[in-house]
Amino acid sequence: MLFINNHWLAGEGKRLISTNPLTLEELWNDNQASKAQVNEAINSASNAFIAWRNFPLRQRIIIIKKFYKILSDEKEFLANLISQETGKLLSDAASEVSAALAKLNNSLKAYKGRTGSTSVISSSSQQVLEHFPHGPMAVIGPFNFPLHLPNGHITPALIAGNTIIFKPSELTPLVGEAMVLLWERAGLPQGVINLVQGDHTVGKMLTDHKSVRGVLFTGGIKAGLKIHKSLAGQPNKILALELGGNNPLVVWKTKKITRAVDIILSSAFLSSGQRCTCARRLILQNSKNGRQILDALLKRAKVMGNEVKSSKHFGPLINNKAASQFLEFQDKLIKHGGKVLLKGKLISKKGSLVTPSIIDTSKATKVFDEEIFGPLLQVSFVDTFEESLTQANNTEFGLSAGLISDDDSLFDIFLKEIDAGIVNFNAPITGASGAAPFGGVGKSGNHRPAGFYAADYCAWPKASVITRGS
């Protein structure tokens, strides 16, 4: 269903179906939005903007807090829904709901700390800085965190006084619909949030429309670049791009092998590798210690692979296309000299459950600087720490990176030299604080579009020097 001007409507575009990627059970079946319906949703958000902008901030926050109270009350229901539609383990889905709940306080603090208003009075004048909302904003969400990541844009945008046209991923329309139902229950005024379902064609209608004043996007590099190009020559539109990564994890001189393997497995295979922060490349010291770590990793990963079918430690990829892309990328690495240490396989022809893959690319004839969304880890050996830094930075992405070592002083060097927005030490690189800015450099997006700095994209500053009286 679509939600336009506080009315639920059937879509009038082509058919859209969502299935459970593990069982192939059909979960959602409806039509996506037609061009006329997309225009109607944008007009609804445009018409609602002035009234919502003029709502006192305190009243906006009361409604937003009510949404979060309902979200908390429904957290088990939402966790189950996320698990069904994405294939995530229930524990993983529950952690997503918890992360979404944390957005409220972080967004309120960010609004006050990074936007809001300030005033300085001198002997003859007053200098005032205020922030104002942009207007109707398109929020385009991803499939891997269908609740948490869109809400990371929606909440700060609503606090600032913007209105929303939300397009969930076409792979997770049911979670998107459920979230908007909660916003409706919270009592958002007519037209403040609108839901349009659909694929990239619906997304393009949103980004191209002249009345959309901002685009807040989370997704892959290909789609992100298309949006970036489509907004060229439109400086009046704000653009937040939260894209992917080809993330390195360096392990250097550690006797804590079990700890190191725990961190590697979590970094590479959490959510079946379907996190933009997952480790894609493991860089080890060409030494006895490096080989010990790899041996221990392979033993643990093989056990994980054998248990995949029970779905205790692993979930499926989002669909068959994703599974095929995962296997094709693995074959491409092998074709160009990658040595198979653990070969990923499709569990059955039905569904998209795959086993982990670990490929040694130390002697590969070609380097592929790509983000593959799946449980595939490329391993390479280097002789010096300086080489590990060079290889870690050998990417056009720059989202997350990590170092595992017993030598604390190495992290000071690592932090300074690594080109990434999230740099962790002796911790999984999928971990990031919601109270910190989130994002990366290069192909990973336009710096810090999410987390604590999401507020920056939701309000624009207006500076005044005021002299009153004679």
ChimeraX attribute file (.defattr): number of C-alpha atoms within 10 A of each C-alpha:
attribute: neighborCount
match mode: 1-to-1
recipient: residues
	/A:1	21
	/A:2	28
	/A:3	24
	/A:4	24
	/A:5	21
	/A:6	19
	/A:7	13
	/A:8	13
	/A:9	14
	/A:10	14
	/A:11	21
	/A:12	15
	/A:13	17
	/A:14	12
	/A:15	12
	/A:16	18
	/A:17	16
	/A:18	20
	/A:19	22
	/A:20	25
	/A:21	25
	/A:22	22
	/A:23	14
	/A:24	15
	/A:25	13
	/A:26	12
	/A:27	15
	/A:28	18
	/A:29	14
	/A:30	19
	/A:31	17
	/A:32	26
	/A:33	28
	/A:34	19
	/A:35	15
	/A:36	11
	/A:37	21
	/A:38	27
	/A:39	16
	/A:40	16
	/A:41	29
	/A:42	31
	/A:43	19
	/A:44	23
	/A:45	29
	/A:46	22
	/A:47	18
	/A:48	22
	/A:49	22
	/A:50	15
	/A:51	13
	/A:52	25
	/A:53	21
	/A:54	10
	/A:55	13
	/A:56	11
	/A:57	15
	/A:58	10
	/A:59	12
	/A:60	19
	/A:61	18
	/A:62	12
	/A:63	19
	/A:64	20
	/A:65	16
	/A:66	17
	/A:67	25
	/A:68	20
	/A:69	15
	/A:70	14
	/A:71	21
	/A:72	16
	/A:73	11
	/A:74	13
	/A:75	20
	/A:76	15
	/A:77	14
	/A:78	21
	/A:79	23
	/A:80	17
	/A:81	21
	/A:82	29
	/A:83	22
	/A:84	24
	/A:85	27
	/A:86	27
	/A:87	29
	/A:88	31
	/A:89	21
	/A:90	18
	/A:91	11
	/A:92	18
	/A:93	28
	/A:94	20
	/A:95	14
	/A:96	22
	/A:97	22
	/A:98	16
	/A:99	18
	/A:100	23
	/A:101	21
	/A:102	16
	/A:103	24
	/A:104	21
	/A:105	13
	/A:106	20
	/A:107	25
	/A:108	17
	/A:109	15
	/A:110	22
	/A:111	24
	/A:112	12
	/A:113	13
	/A:114	15
	/A:115	22
	/A:116	18
	/A:117	16
	/A:118	12
	/A:119	12
	/A:120	10
	/A:121	11
	/A:122	8
	/A:123	6
	/A:124	8
	/A:125	12
	/A:126	15
	/A:127	14
	/A:128	15
	/A:129	16
	/A:130	15
	/A:131	19
	/A:132	17
	/A:133	22
	/A:134	23
	/A:135	27
	/A:136	28
	/A:137	32
	/A:138	28
	/A:139	27
	/A:140	24
	/A:141	26
	/A:142	20
	/A:143	23
	/A:144	26
	/A:145	24
	/A:146	25
	/A:147	26
	/A:148	22
	/A:149	25
	/A:150	26
	/A:151	21
	/A:152	28
	/A:153	30
	/A:154	24
	/A:155	26
	/A:156	29
	/A:157	29
	/A:158	24
	/A:159	26
	/A:160	29
	/A:161	26
	/A:162	29
	/A:163	32
	/A:164	31
	/A:165	29
	/A:166	28
	/A:167	29
	/A:168	26
	/A:169	25
	/A:170	20
	/A:171	24
	/A:172	29
	/A:173	28
	/A:174	24
	/A:175	25
	/A:176	25
	/A:177	20
	/A:178	15
	/A:179	19
	/A:180	18
	/A:181	15
	/A:182	18
	/A:183	20
	/A:184	19
	/A:185	13
	/A:186	19
	/A:187	14
	/A:188	19
	/A:189	16
	/A:190	18
	/A:191	25
	/A:192	28
	/A:193	28
	/A:194	27
	/A:195	32
	/A:196	30
	/A:197	29
	/A:198	26
	/A:199	17
	/A:200	13
	/A:201	12
	/A:202	21
	/A:203	24
	/A:204	14
	/A:205	16
	/A:206	27
	/A:207	25
	/A:208	14
	/A:209	13
	/A:210	12
	/A:211	17
	/A:212	25
	/A:213	22
	/A:214	25
	/A:215	28
	/A:216	26
	/A:217	28
	/A:218	27
	/A:219	21
	/A:220	20
	/A:221	20
	/A:222	12
	/A:223	16
	/A:224	21
	/A:225	15
	/A:226	11
	/A:227	19
	/A:228	15
	/A:229	10
	/A:230	13
	/A:231	18
	/A:232	9
	/A:233	8
	/A:234	12
	/A:235	9
	/A:236	12
	/A:237	18
	/A:238	19
	/A:239	22
	/A:240	25
	/A:241	27
	/A:242	27
	/A:243	29
	/A:244	29
	/A:245	33
	/A:246	28
	/A:247	30
	/A:248	35
	/A:249	29
	/A:250	25
	/A:251	25
	/A:252	23
	/A:253	18
	/A:254	16
	/A:255	13
	/A:256	12
	/A:257	19
	/A:258	14
	/A:259	13
	/A:260	22
	/A:261	22
	/A:262	14
	/A:263	19
	/A:264	27
	/A:265	22
	/A:266	19
	/A:267	28
	/A:268	31
	/A:269	26
	/A:270	23
	/A:271	25
	/A:272	26
	/A:273	27
	/A:274	23
	/A:275	20
	/A:276	25
	/A:277	28
	/A:278	37
	/A:279	32
	/A:280	27
	/A:281	24
	/A:282	26
	/A:283	24
	/A:284	25
	/A:285	21
	/A:286	14
	/A:287	13
	/A:288	10
	/A:289	17
	/A:290	19
	/A:291	14
	/A:292	13
	/A:293	22
	/A:294	18
	/A:295	14
	/A:296	14
	/A:297	19
	/A:298	18
	/A:299	12
	/A:300	15
	/A:301	20
	/A:302	18
	/A:303	10
	/A:304	19
	/A:305	20
	/A:306	11
	/A:307	14
	/A:308	19
	/A:309	17
	/A:310	9
	/A:311	15
	/A:312	11
	/A:313	16
	/A:314	26
	/A:315	29
	/A:316	32
	/A:317	28
	/A:318	27
	/A:319	20
	/A:320	17
	/A:321	11
	/A:322	17
	/A:323	21
	/A:324	15
	/A:325	14
	/A:326	22
	/A:327	20
	/A:328	12
	/A:329	18
	/A:330	23
	/A:331	15
	/A:332	13
	/A:333	21
	/A:334	17
	/A:335	13
	/A:336	15
	/A:337	16
	/A:338	24
	/A:339	19
	/A:340	17
	/A:341	16
	/A:342	19
	/A:343	18
	/A:344	21
	/A:345	16
	/A:346	18
	/A:347	15
	/A:348	10
	/A:349	8
	/A:350	12
	/A:351	21
	/A:352	24
	/A:353	26
	/A:354	25
	/A:355	25
	/A:356	25
	/A:357	24
	/A:358	26
	/A:359	24
	/A:360	21
	/A:361	23
	/A:362	16
	/A:363	13
	/A:364	17
	/A:365	11
	/A:366	13
	/A:367	14
	/A:368	12
	/A:369	13
	/A:370	16
	/A:371	18
	/A:372	22
	/A:373	25
	/A:374	30
	/A:375	27
	/A:376	27
	/A:377	27
	/A:378	23
	/A:379	21
	/A:380	21
	/A:381	21
	/A:382	17
	/A:383	11
	/A:384	12
	/A:385	19
	/A:386	13
	/A:387	14
	/A:388	24
	/A:389	19
	/A:390	12
	/A:391	17
	/A:392	25
	/A:393	19
	/A:394	15
	/A:395	19
	/A:396	15
	/A:397	24
	/A:398	30
	/A:399	31
	/A:400	31
	/A:401	32
	/A:402	30
	/A:403	24
	/A:404	27
	/A:405	19
	/A:406	15
	/A:407	11
	/A:408	12
	/A:409	9
	/A:410	15
	/A:411	19
	/A:412	11
	/A:413	13
	/A:414	22
	/A:415	17
	/A:416	9
	/A:417	14
	/A:418	19
	/A:419	23
	/A:420	24
	/A:421	18
	/A:422	24
	/A:423	25
	/A:424	20
	/A:425	19
	/A:426	17
	/A:427	18
	/A:428	26
	/A:429	26
	/A:430	24
	/A:431	15
	/A:432	17
	/A:433	11
	/A:434	19
	/A:435	16
	/A:436	15
	/A:437	20
	/A:438	21
	/A:439	30
	/A:440	27
	/A:441	20
	/A:442	16
	/A:443	23
	/A:444	27
	/A:445	26
	/A:446	15
	/A:447	22
	/A:448	23
	/A:449	26
	/A:450	27
	/A:451	23
	/A:452	25
	/A:453	25
	/A:454	26
	/A:455	30
	/A:456	22
	/A:457	23
	/A:458	31
	/A:459	25
	/A:460	16
	/A:461	13
	/A:462	11
	/A:463	13
	/A:464	11
	/A:465	13
	/A:466	12
	/A:467	12
	/A:468	8
	/A:469	4
	/A:470	3
